[in-house]
Amino acid sequence: MSQLALLPRHLQERSLSRSEIILPMSEALEAIDLFESQGVQILGWEGLARDPQGRLGHGSAPQGTVSLEHLSIRDAARLCRETIARDAAQWAQNNPGSTDELHFCIVVRA
């Protein structure tokens, strides 16, 4: 089963990938809440920036986490929520006026 298939259609449609979970911050946080409530283990996240031409890459985006497989489902979700919010705020502060859009690739145990 694709990791993306674990999400409801409205979140699947917001993903920048048809095979991976790559969402803007608000939808990424919604997906994390959903995964936690469904008992899905989040293994980590990484930041991606999409430029105005639609190119997606790591560039100035936050690195994300290392593997969270050793954490409980609840602790992994909590850590992801905290670090995504913190790192997105830091990215915005470090990149004022950027036309890039920050997205988050979330990896789960499917």
Secondary structure in CASP SS format (residue, H / E / C, confidence):
PFRMAT SS
TARGET T0000
AUTHOR 0000-0000-0000
METHOD secondary structure of the structure
MODEL  1
M C 1.00
S C 1.00
Q H 1.00
L H 1.00
A H 1.00
L H 1.00
L C 1.00
P C 1.00
R H 1.00
H H 1.00
L H 1.00
Q H 1.00
E H 1.00
R H 1.00
S C 1.00
L C 1.00
S C 1.00
R C 1.00
S C 1.00
E C 1.00
I E 1.00
I E 1.00
L E 1.00
P E 1.00
M H 1.00
S H 1.00
E H 1.00
A H 1.00
L H 1.00
E H 1.00
A H 1.00
I H 1.00
D H 1.00
L H 1.00
F H 1.00
E H 1.00
S H 1.00
Q H 1.00
G C 1.00
V C 1.00
Q C 1.00
I E 1.00
L E 1.00
G E 1.00
W E 1.00
E E 1.00
G E 1.00
L E 1.00
A E 1.00
R E 1.00
D C 1.00
P C 1.00
Q C 1.00
G C 1.00
R C 1.00
L E 1.00
G E 1.00
H C 1.00
G C 1.00
S C 1.00
A C 1.00
P C 1.00
Q C 1.00
G C 1.00
T C 1.00
V C 1.00
S C 1.00
L C 1.00
E C 1.00
H C 1.00
L C 1.00
S C 1.00
I H 1.00
R H 1.00
D H 1.00
A H 1.00
A H 1.00
R H 1.00
L H 1.00
C H 1.00
R H 1.00
E H 1.00
T H 1.00
I H 1.00
A H 1.00
R H 1.00
D H 1.00
A H 1.00
A H 1.00
Q H 1.00
W H 1.00
A H 1.00
Q H 1.00
N H 1.00
N C 1.00
P C 1.00
G C 1.00
S C 1.00
T C 1.00
D C 1.00
E E 1.00
L E 1.00
H E 1.00
F E 1.00
C E 1.00
I E 1.00
V E 1.00
V E 1.00
R C 1.00
A C 1.00
END
